[in-house]
Amino acid sequence: MTRKIKSRFFPLSRSGQSAQLESQELTMPTKPMTNLRAMAKRIETWLIDKLIPFARNPRTHSDAQIAQIAASIQEFGFNNPILVDTKAGIIAGHGRLLAARKLGLTEVPVIVLDHLSEAQKRAYIIADNKLAENAGWDDELLRSELAALQEEDFDVCLLGFEDDDLARLLAAQDATGGLTDEDAVPALPETPVLPYERSLASRRSQITRR
């Protein structure tokens, strides 16, 4: 049994900003969440050749994205196991499988999901990808974190952003980094600078730059 509720939401743009307030009906389950007991209890290690990609997987992976996933695995480890059914069919992790092959791995971590029906497996292949896309970004916090990682000499190119997006975010952080509180009072120089002296110093600076 399900019930429908009205939900107001903000579709998110690429930058994570709200676009337009809309209304839609969400179908909420009312039956007990019995599937919570079906959660995987362990991670297994399987030979990579045992895994069977889903032939009707609508998600695509470019060579560039596979390279990004491979670089992420090298840097952070294989922290997101591939999800499979009891027949070794991949439910989630097709991109990770391709990245593992690119890295020359012979084994990968997997989690076996044995509680899903055939229809649920096909649906989850789509939902696992689409639900993640529906999240947004707090651009201010993101810029701050990127700048902090750069200061620690961490390669932010490993985070999965396109070069243009990284440049835009970091440039915006640099621009805001120089701003001061509008109520802040600048410190006075120990030796007052008279107007004509300031003008002379400015002219000298211009001449030096020529």
C-alpha positions in Angstrom: 0.0 0.0 0.0 1.2 3.5 -0.8 0.0 7.0 -0.1 0.6 10.2 -2.1 1.7 13.5 -0.6 2.3 16.9 -2.1 5.9 17.9 -2.0 7.3 21.3 -3.0 10.9 21.2 -4.2 13.6 23.2 -6.0 15.1 21.5 -9.1 18.8 22.2 -8.9 20.9 23.7 -11.6 24.4 22.5 -12.4 25.8 25.0 -10.0 23.5 23.8 -7.2 21.3 26.9 -7.2 17.5 26.7 -7.0 15.9 27.1 -10.4 12.1 27.1 -10.0 9.6 26.2 -7.3 7.3 23.4 -8.4 4.9 20.9 -7.0 4.7 17.2 -7.5 3.2 14.1 -6.0 5.5 11.7 -4.3 4.4 8.1 -3.7 5.4 7.1 -0.1 5.4 3.5 1.0 3.2 2.7 4.0 4.0 -1.0 4.4 6.8 -2.0 6.9 10.4 -1.7 5.6 11.1 -5.4 5.7 13.9 -5.0 3.1 16.0 -3.3 5.8 16.8 -6.7 7.1 18.1 -7.7 3.7 21.1 -5.5 3.9 24.4 -7.0 2.9 26.3 -8.3 5.9 29.8 -8.6 4.3 32.0 -7.6 1.4 33.4 -10.4 -0.8 36.3 -10.4 -3.2 35.6 -11.9 -6.6 37.7 -12.4 -9.7 37.0 -9.7 -12.2 36.2 -12.2 -15.0 33.3 -13.6 -13.0 31.3 -10.4 -13.2 28.6 -10.1 -15.9 27.7 -6.5 -17.1 23.9 -5.9 -17.6 23.4 -5.8 -21.3 20.5 -3.2 -21.1 22.3 -0.8 -18.8 21.3 2.6 -20.0 24.1 4.4 -18.2 27.1 5.3 -20.3 30.8 5.9 -19.4 33.2 7.9 -21.5 36.9 7.0 -21.7 37.6 10.3 -19.7 35.2 9.3 -16.9 36.6 5.8 -16.7 40.1 7.4 -16.3 38.7 9.6 -13.5 37.3 6.6 -11.7 40.6 4.7 -12.1 42.5 7.7 -10.7 40.1 7.9 -7.8 40.6 4.2 -7.0 44.4 4.6 -7.2 44.3 7.6 -4.8 41.6 6.6 -2.3 41.3 2.8 -2.7 38.4 0.6 -4.0 36.0 2.0 -1.4 32.7 1.5 -3.3 32.2 -2.3 -3.9 30.4 -3.5 -7.1 26.8 -4.6 -6.4 25.9 -7.9 -8.0 23.1 -10.5 -7.9 23.5 -14.1 -7.0 24.3 -14.9 -10.7 27.2 -12.5 -10.8 25.2 -10.0 -12.8 26.2 -6.4 -12.1 23.5 -4.2 -10.6 25.7 -1.1 -9.8 29.3 -0.5 -10.6 29.7 -0.9 -14.4 32.0 2.1 -14.5 34.1 0.8 -11.6 34.4 -2.5 -13.4 35.8 -0.7 -16.5 38.2 1.3 -14.3 39.4 -1.9 -12.6 40.2 -3.4 -16.0 42.0 -0.2 -17.0 44.1 -0.6 -13.8 44.9 -4.2 -14.6 43.1 -5.5 -11.4 42.2 -9.2 -11.3 39.9 -9.0 -8.2 37.4 -6.5 -7.0 35.3 -6.1 -3.9 31.6 -7.0 -4.4 28.4 -7.0 -2.4 25.8 -9.6 -3.3 22.2 -8.4 -3.3 19.9 -11.5 -3.1 16.7 -9.8 -2.0 15.7 -8.0 -5.2 13.2 -9.2 -7.8 14.1 -9.0 -11.4 12.1 -5.9 -11.9 13.7 -4.3 -8.8 17.2 -5.1 -10.1 16.5 -3.3 -13.4 14.9 -0.4 -11.6 17.7 0.0 -9.1 20.3 0.1 -12.0 18.6 3.3 -13.1 17.7 4.7 -9.6 21.3 4.2 -8.3 22.5 6.6 -10.9 19.7 9.0 -11.1 19.2 9.6 -7.4 22.8 10.8 -7.1 22.3 13.3 -9.9 19.4 14.9 -8.1 21.7 16.2 -5.4 23.1 19.8 -5.5 26.2 21.7 -4.3 26.6 24.5 -1.8 28.9 26.5 -4.0 30.3 28.6 -1.2 31.3 25.6 0.9 32.6 23.8 -2.2 34.9 26.7 -3.2 36.2 26.9 0.4 37.0 23.2 0.5 38.7 23.2 -2.9 40.8 26.1 -1.9 41.8 24.4 1.4 42.7 21.2 -0.4 44.9 23.2 -2.8 46.7 24.9 0.1 47.5 21.4 1.3 48.9 20.5 -2.1 46.2 18.0 -2.8 45.5 17.4 -6.5 41.9 18.6 -6.9 41.8 17.2 -10.4 41.1 13.8 -8.7 37.7 15.1 -7.5 36.0 14.5 -10.8 35.3 18.1 -11.9 35.9 19.3 -15.4 38.9 21.7 -15.7 36.7 24.6 -16.7 34.5 24.1 -13.6 37.5 23.9 -11.3 38.9 27.1 -12.8 35.6 28.9 -12.3 35.2 27.7 -8.7 38.7 28.5 -7.7 38.7 31.9 -9.5 35.5 32.8 -7.6 37.1 31.8 -4.3 40.2 34.0 -5.1 37.8 36.9 -5.8 36.0 36.5 -2.5 39.1 35.8 -0.6 40.3 39.4 -0.9 37.1 41.0 0.3 37.0 42.6 3.8 34.3 43.4 6.2 32.5 46.6 5.0 32.7 48.0 8.6 36.4 47.2 9.0 38.6 50.3 9.4 42.0 50.2 7.7 45.0 50.7 10.0 46.6 54.2 9.7 50.3 54.4 8.6 52.8 55.4 11.3 53.9 58.3 9.2 51.1 60.2 7.5 51.3 60.4 3.7 50.4 63.8 2.3 48.3 64.0 -0.9 51.2 65.3 -3.1 53.5 62.6 -1.7 50.9 60.0 -2.6 50.6 61.4 -6.1 54.3 61.4 -6.6 54.6 57.8 -5.4 51.9 56.9 -7.9 53.7 58.6 -10.8 57.0 56.9 -9.9 55.2 53.6 -9.9 53.8 54.3 -13.3 57.2 55.3 -14.7 58.8 52.2 -13.2 56.3 50.0 -15.0 57.0 51.6 -18.4 
